[in-house]
C-alpha cells in the first residue's frame, strides 16, 4: 500500500478529523490574510469536498447561499 492509498484510507476512517484540520488551516490563513476570508472559506469547502471524495464518501451538499 503506497502513501496515497494510506491517506485515502485515513480520510475514509476519520472524515471529521480531516474536516477539523481543514478548518484549522482556514482559520490560520484568515488570521494572516484577513481581507480574503470569503475566498479562504470557499477554498476550505472545496478541500473538504475533495477529501470526502478521496475518502470514498459522497460529496456534501453545497452550503446555502448567504
N, C-alpha and C positions, 0 to 999 in steps of 0.2 A: 504494500500500500504506500503510495507516494504522499508527499506533504499536502498536495491539493485534495486528494481523497480524504485524508485525515481531517482537513479543515472543513470539508463538506459534511463529514460525519459529525463533527463537533457542532456545526451550525444546526444540524438536524436534531441533535440531542439537547441543545441549550439555546433555543432561539431567544428566550428572554434575556439571557446574559449578553448575547450579541447585540440586541437592541439597546440594552443599557450602556454598552461600550460605545455604540454609535452616538447615543445621546450625550455621553460624557465628552466625546471628541467634538461634537457640535457646540456644546456649551463652552469648551475651551476656545474654539475658533471664534465664537461670538464675543468672548472676552477680549480677544486680540484684535478682531476686525468687527467691532460692534455695528458699524454702519452697513454691514452686509448681512444682517440677521435673516432676512427673508430668503436670500439665496442659500445661506447655510442650512436653513430649515428644509428647503426643497432638496438640497443635496443629501441631507440626512435621511429623508423619506425615501429617496431613490436607493440609497445604500441599504436601508432596511429591506426594501423590496428585493434587491439583488441578493442579499444574504439569505432571505427566506427562499428564494428560488434555488439557490445553490444548496440549501439545506433540505430540499425536497418538499417544501411546504408551498401551499398556494400563496400567491401574492396577495397582500392585504388590500382591501378596497381603498380607493383614494380618499384623502381627508375631505370633509365637507368644505365648500367654499366659505371664505371668511367674510 
